[in-house]
């Protein structure tokens, strides 16, 4: 199996794009502050697909590594994860700070305590430590980092050669997701739990991450399906997800549909390649992390434009389209000039420092 599954990378890009549109629609404009401008039902759940995809990719790339895990191997693994997530998080975070300092945000720098600054600097806003985030959406990246730290516990359980043990992991993860959904803490829906004053956002991330690991473990079940049936599922499952959203049936039901979707896309079949592995969508997936971090910066731009030009619907839509183009362009810049150089610099710098440590006699 290839280390890079194009359909999974592509669906990550689609998820990021839907999240952007969801957040631009989830603003209170023409309704006088009583509802959203337009809605994508359960759009917040696309973050959970990120967690599942990350879990799957970790199992794909590190399953064998974790069979012979040592402290040094785990430190190297975590260094790679930090190198992947932190450079863009830090640099883009500086733009959020500048926006707040310039008075272009509804927040003020004085709102942040020393503990908030510490937690934001070290990417801890998703760990239930009562940290007020500078980048609100970064709770997901923070919680994903926490999932990586738990991987030495999750990997043996989810990848066990005994299927019943892996099935227990599935049950535990689904019970955890159900527990999150009944807390009453969800803002946009039962599972939209993001506030950093509890461990529920972290639980949400870890459960999705564990399900991604288990999807890899049971991926061979998809191989029993014919190529034609896999292609049918690649079409049918997104349609079912859309239908659940239109009917506003249940975010828990939609969540469950993500599991077989990730499983069938992981086989990278003909239809998966056509819909999610094509050049455009695949590239969107490559830059999806920067898209996710950058896009909230521009929501206020669209709102201010709407207010300035007469508060009519078409102005907000036009401003949103301009913002989408800017987000896409800046995400490309971020990926090329921040994400990749930052990742390479951290890897080289710390690898060199480790090599300079004298060996013990």
Secondary structure as the mmCIF struct_conf table of DSSP 4:
data_model
#
loop_
_struct_conf.conf_type_id
_struct_conf.id
_struct_conf.beg_label_comp_id
_struct_conf.beg_label_asym_id
_struct_conf.beg_label_seq_id
_struct_conf.end_label_comp_id
_struct_conf.end_label_asym_id
_struct_conf.end_label_seq_id
BEND BEND1 UNK A 3 UNK A 4
HELX_RH_AL_P HELX_RH_AL_P1 UNK A 6 UNK A 25
BEND BEND2 UNK A 26 UNK A 27
TURN_TY1_P TURN_TY1_P1 UNK A 30 UNK A 31
BEND BEND3 UNK A 32 UNK A 35
BEND BEND4 UNK A 37 UNK A 38
TURN_TY1_P TURN_TY1_P2 UNK A 41 UNK A 42
HELX_RH_3T_P HELX_RH_3T_P1 UNK A 43 UNK A 45
HELX_RH_AL_P HELX_RH_AL_P2 UNK A 46 UNK A 62
TURN_TY1_P TURN_TY1_P3 UNK A 63 UNK A 64
HELX_RH_3T_P HELX_RH_3T_P2 UNK A 65 UNK A 68
HELX_RH_AL_P HELX_RH_AL_P3 UNK A 71 UNK A 101
TURN_TY1_P TURN_TY1_P4 UNK A 102 UNK A 103
BEND BEND5 UNK A 105 UNK A 106
HELX_RH_3T_P HELX_RH_3T_P3 UNK A 109 UNK A 111
HELX_RH_AL_P HELX_RH_AL_P4 UNK A 114 UNK A 121
TURN_TY1_P TURN_TY1_P5 UNK A 122 UNK A 123
TURN_TY1_P TURN_TY1_P6 UNK A 125 UNK A 126
BEND BEND6 UNK A 127 UNK A 129
BEND BEND7 UNK A 134 UNK A 135
HELX_RH_3T_P HELX_RH_3T_P4 UNK A 136 UNK A 138
HELX_RH_AL_P HELX_RH_AL_P5 UNK A 139 UNK A 149
TURN_TY1_P TURN_TY1_P7 UNK A 150 UNK A 150
HELX_RH_AL_P HELX_RH_AL_P6 UNK A 151 UNK A 158
TURN_TY1_P TURN_TY1_P8 UNK A 159 UNK A 159
BEND BEND8 UNK A 161 UNK A 162
HELX_RH_AL_P HELX_RH_AL_P7 UNK A 163 UNK A 181
TURN_TY1_P TURN_TY1_P9 UNK A 182 UNK A 182
BEND BEND9 UNK A 183 UNK A 184
BEND BEND10 UNK A 187 UNK A 189
TURN_TY1_P TURN_TY1_P10 UNK A 190 UNK A 191
TURN_TY1_P TURN_TY1_P11 UNK A 196 UNK A 197
BEND BEND11 UNK A 198 UNK A 199
HELX_RH_AL_P HELX_RH_AL_P8 UNK A 200 UNK A 217
TURN_TY1_P TURN_TY1_P12 UNK A 218 UNK A 219
HELX_RH_AL_P HELX_RH_AL_P9 UNK A 220 UNK A 223
TURN_TY1_P TURN_TY1_P13 UNK A 224 UNK A 224
BEND BEND12 UNK A 225 UNK A 225
HELX_RH_AL_P HELX_RH_AL_P10 UNK A 227 UNK A 247
TURN_TY1_P TURN_TY1_P14 UNK A 248 UNK A 248
HELX_RH_AL_P HELX_RH_AL_P11 UNK A 251 UNK A 265
TURN_TY1_P TURN_TY1_P15 UNK A 266 UNK A 267
HELX_RH_AL_P HELX_RH_AL_P12 UNK A 270 UNK A 276
BEND BEND13 UNK A 277 UNK A 278
HELX_RH_AL_P HELX_RH_AL_P13 UNK A 279 UNK A 286
TURN_TY1_P TURN_TY1_P16 UNK A 287 UNK A 287
HELX_RH_AL_P HELX_RH_AL_P14 UNK A 288 UNK A 294
HELX_RH_3T_P HELX_RH_3T_P5 UNK A 295 UNK A 298
HELX_RH_AL_P HELX_RH_AL_P15 UNK A 299 UNK A 308
TURN_TY1_P TURN_TY1_P17 UNK A 309 UNK A 310
BEND BEND14 UNK A 311 UNK A 311
HELX_RH_AL_P HELX_RH_AL_P16 UNK A 313 UNK A 334
HELX_RH_PI_P HELX_RH_PI_P1 UNK A 335 UNK A 339
HELX_RH_AL_P HELX_RH_AL_P17 UNK A 340 UNK A 356
BEND BEND15 UNK A 357 UNK A 357
HELX_LH_PP_P HELX_LH_PP_P1 UNK A 358 UNK A 360
#
